[in-house]
Structure formats: C-alpha cells, structure tokens
C-alpha cells in the first residue's frame, strides 16, 4: 500500500463521516438556536429546556435520515473492501 492510497482512503473516510453526521448536527444546531432565542426572549434559564428539544430533534433526524446514512456507510464500506480486494488480489 502506498502512502497516497492511505491518504486518499483517510480523506474519503473523513468525508463520509462528515456527510453522514451533517443532518443531525445541522438540525441540532437549528433547534438549539431556536431554543436559545426563546430562552433569551422569555428569560427562562432552565437547562432541561435547552437539552430535551435538541435530543428529541436529533433522534427524529436519525429516524428520518437513517436509511440515507446507512446507505452512505454501506457504499463506503463496499468501496473500501473492493479497493482492498483489488490491492491484495
């Protein structure tokens, strides 16, 4: 295995992880921003008010984007194993 192959594989792995986690991160960020604005306007500073909606939104996004995430990870794994098979075989 050459160093170029390893670097390309690591870059593809990082890209896949970012692509798979992006929906949950973006939805959690948006819900957190909305809850923060709500807390600032009502002056309610309850920690569970900030935590529970974000967790619920992330869980809902996992349910919605789960098949797409699984497909993305399976494609990456298939390409990884296919490349390793070509290299070894």
Residue pairs with C-beta under 8 A, 6 or more apart in sequence:
1 87
5 83
5 87
9 80
9 83
12 76
12 79
13 76
16 72
16 73
16 76
19 72
20 69
20 72
20 73
23 61
23 64
23 65
23 68
23 69
24 58
24 61
24 62
24 65
27 57
27 58
27 60
27 61
28 54
28 57
28 58
28 61
30 57
31 53
31 54
31 57
32 50
32 54
34 53
35 49
35 50
35 53
35 54
36 50
38 44
39 45
39 46
39 49
39 50
62 69
